[in-house]
């Protein structure tokens, strides 16, 4: 039996940037961290790992394709992942899509490579984890699951990511903390509030030192 493998030519990347941002008070994609927006941080980091990148959002983005939710009314992160799957399924040679959250500017530089290496068969999902917690929006998804996900979103009232994952074969990839001048950084540190943004500025300086 031929061993299954993925590489960059089979994977598209989508930044999930369509959330409500209630605790931040405004759209997180445009929030500035250092000299760049959170969206630009995410796009730069993801474009170094995939050949094709897009943004799941309601409005135009920074020179990349915009993939809006196909479900109305902010149906949650799985609606963004569904939109990413549908978008990627229409691209030549693409079998999988990797999703990342716009509010996590320090996600691993080897995220896509490690998720891809962990996948053992075409229908398996790979998600990231760190510090004993899973981060399912940082996932590698077979685009063939788009129809199943669409049906699940339409019928599941809670729409929790973990509930959908429980229906499928999932492998979890644990990422280590990242050393900085200050201390160890969880690469999936996310920015939900203005206080988080202040902390992110400190991490950014520690990484640059």
Order of alpha helices (4+ residues) and beta strands (2+ residues): beta-beta-beta-alpha-beta-beta-alpha-beta-alpha-beta-beta-alpha-alpha-beta-beta-beta-alpha
